[in-house]
Amino acid sequence: MKTADERDRLTAELRQQVGALEKIVRRRSDELRLIQKLACAKDRLMIGSVLDGDAMREIRLASIHEYYSMGWYSENTHFLPSSVEETLNEVWQNAPGSPVDPEEPS
């Protein structure tokens, strides 16, 4: 049979361990809330898989590869001179303030 001092010591150790575990759970919960708030669905899937230590399935890898390879976006340096004026007008319509006409004195 354990003495009262041994039981008290064991109880104190268990309380410390529980406190440490609660702190870890709170930190993890805060991190997960931040991920949920900031990351898109595909990123959350990848982040969750990595943080859980799970091996990602091939379908997840293919999805992630497709997303990050930017297969959905293509950029080139070719433009039509006729589209420049239209594009500039759209930019200035969405920008705060108004453009300064270079022919007008400031």
ChimeraX attribute file (.defattr): number of C-alpha atoms within 10 A of each C-alpha:
attribute: neighborCount
match mode: 1-to-1
recipient: residues
	/A:1	5
	/A:2	6
	/A:3	8
	/A:4	9
	/A:5	9
	/A:6	11
	/A:7	12
	/A:8	11
	/A:9	12
	/A:10	12
	/A:11	12
	/A:12	12
	/A:13	12
	/A:14	12
	/A:15	12
	/A:16	12
	/A:17	12
	/A:18	12
	/A:19	12
	/A:20	12
	/A:21	12
	/A:22	12
	/A:23	12
	/A:24	12
	/A:25	12
	/A:26	12
	/A:27	12
	/A:28	12
	/A:29	12
	/A:30	12
	/A:31	12
	/A:32	16
	/A:33	11
	/A:34	11
	/A:35	15
	/A:36	13
	/A:37	10
	/A:38	11
	/A:39	12
	/A:40	10
	/A:41	10
	/A:42	13
	/A:43	15
	/A:44	16
	/A:45	14
	/A:46	16
	/A:47	15
	/A:48	14
	/A:49	15
	/A:50	12
	/A:51	9
	/A:52	9
	/A:53	9
	/A:54	9
	/A:55	9
	/A:56	12
	/A:57	9
	/A:58	9
	/A:59	9
	/A:60	15
	/A:61	12
	/A:62	10
	/A:63	13
	/A:64	15
	/A:65	12
	/A:66	12
	/A:67	14
	/A:68	9
	/A:69	10
	/A:70	9
	/A:71	9
	/A:72	8
	/A:73	7
	/A:74	6
	/A:75	5
	/A:76	5
	/A:77	4
	/A:78	6
	/A:79	8
	/A:80	6
	/A:81	8
	/A:82	8
	/A:83	9
	/A:84	11
	/A:85	10
	/A:86	10
	/A:87	11
	/A:88	10
	/A:89	12
	/A:90	11
	/A:91	12
	/A:92	12
	/A:93	12
	/A:94	9
	/A:95	10
	/A:96	8
	/A:97	8
	/A:98	9
	/A:99	11
	/A:100	9
	/A:101	8
	/A:102	7
	/A:103	6
	/A:104	6
	/A:105	6
	/A:106	6
